[in-house]
Amino acid sequence: MTKRDIIQKCHEKDHDFSKSLTEKVLNFVLEEIALSLSRGEKVKLSGFGTWSIKKTSKKVSVKFKPSKKLLSYLNTSNLSAKINR
């Protein structure tokens, strides 16, 4: 599922919001998650999972702990750049 898919699904569930407004809200949420991680804060979305920053001697990585099942997560270079600011 891509960001575009998420926007489409949200719009299909509630037609009161335009796709452009839905996209703005999603972008805001994702930006706030990235900013919180860049400040070293843990981000927890109840029922979904928790993000935290793990610092090693060579790199900074994002750790994602899902709520129930094992999930593989790979952060993008865009998120890494925001975290490493």
Secondary structure, DSSP 4 states (H G I P E B T S, - for coil): --HHHHHHHHHHH-TTS-HHHHHHHHHHHHHHHHHHHHTT--EEETTTEEEEEEE-SS-EEEEEEESSS-------HHHHHHHT-
